[in-house]
Amino acid sequence: MATKYIVDNLSGQTINGDLTINGNLSVTGTSNNSGTYRALLTQTGSLNGDSIYFNNRLIIGETYEITDYQDYDDFSNVADVQSGAGTLLDFDYVWTSSAVPYSYFNNLTGTTSGSGSGASFYAYWCGATNNHVYIVTSGDGYVVGDTITILGTELSGSTPANDMIITVTEVNPNVTGCVFIATGDTPIVWGNSVLTSVGDLVVDVLENTLGDELVWFYDPLFQEGLYLVSFSEYINNNNVCYIFPRNKTQITTPTFIAPFNYDFFTPPQFNLIVSSQIGYFLGPIDDVIFLSVYDFANEDFAGDSLYYTPIEIKLNSNITQEDTPLISINWSTYGGESDFDTYDIVIPPILNVTRLTIGKCGGATAHVHDDFESSDLTIDLYDDSIDNWVTVWSYTLNNPNYGDDSSPDLYFPGNIDVTFTNITSVSGIRMYSDPGQGDTYHDFEGLTFNFFN
């Protein structure tokens, strides 16, 4: 006897193994056909300082580099900035000169025991005990204890008897490049020094059931504060069909965000507004998610400002759960031209058609040339029952640039979805424009027409 599964208002029941259903399956309640992506986006990049204004804005665990140090800032509680190499400030020296009674020497450099370079000196000798050495250029990269040896042969003497040995006793530390890991503490004094986080945009994915990974990137050269996300299938394999369908995508972001550990009761208070949308960026028909970060206080778009920002992207129908058409017709497979004003193709009869969509792939467009104000566009299907064409889609494409330039392109892939009264048998597709103007339609090769009943 076959096993009978009964699910009656209980949660958490799992059927292990294969399940075969002969007949119809009736489902009551809500069926979850959504793909969901939830993530926390973390700010990275450069931070210009002001320890009060930034108010613990450093990200705990993030690695920062001091890339533009101002010497009145104090990072001593987060980084040992007073150690390390720098420019030469003071030194001791030992020198026995053979030049009696008087000699002087300029642009002395010598050889250092460490990694410093660029220091030069002026020295003179007057009498048996009166000699002096001065810094001409301070160089860089020196640490206390470094020695610089200037051979006696450069000092009108011999080596090693008349060598000059300079020992570094004080440097002005160059803290550019000093690296530390943020612990949540704000620098004691942070005026205008610049900190740069070492990493890139950090995305902590909490949930992803979209069927593909999302790729986040930030390009300040395009617009400060603009983050973009697309499917990895598009990025890695140039699959232009793998985009966000505009009529099925929901994006949830906070309308107000603030830095990590922000004190809402202590001025200055400021708003970072995150606006989200779907739009074209990678190409004219490629839909990606835009996140624009707007700083109300500065009245400008703010770069690197997603401080632990939660985001949810939901597709109310998975990309893999699109409706299955009766048949998909490839325009060029059935002899369709690529560029034309009006063209029709003959296809095998398709029965009982009530809906037509155009596939997402391809770059098919239409535009009105500069010497026309508009053109009426239609998609017609040949109805065998009346031996005539039936218009199922129409659009008047206006040219705002009339007299000067062509109109903006109208893109067809993924943008046509029409329903109509049942046509019992369809055996042709016609693209029509009036007036024709020497190729209204362009790049139709590869475009697909999907038929549904």
Secondary structure, 3 states (H helix, E strand, C coil): CCCCCCCCCCCCCCCCCCCCCCCCCCCCCCCCCCEEEEEEEECCCEEECCHHHHCCCCCCCCEEEEEECCCCCECCCCCCCCCCCEEEEEEEEEECCCCCCEEEEEEECCEECCCCEEEEEEEEEECCCEEEEEEEEEEECECCCCEEEECHHHCCCCCCCCCEEEEEEEEEECCCCCEEECCCCCCCECCCCEEEECCCCEEEEEEECCCCCEEEEECCCCCCCEEEEEEHHHHHHCCCCCCCCHHHEEEECCCCECCCCCCCCCCCCCCEEEEEEEEECCCCCCEEEEEEEEECCCCEECCCCCCCEEEEEEECCCHHHCCCCCEEEECCCCCCCCCECCEEEEEEEEEEEEEEEECCCCCCEECCCCCCCEEEEEEEEEECCCCEEEEEEEEEEECCCCCCCCCCCEECCCCCEEEEEEEEEEEEEEEEEECCCCCCEECCCCCEEEEEC
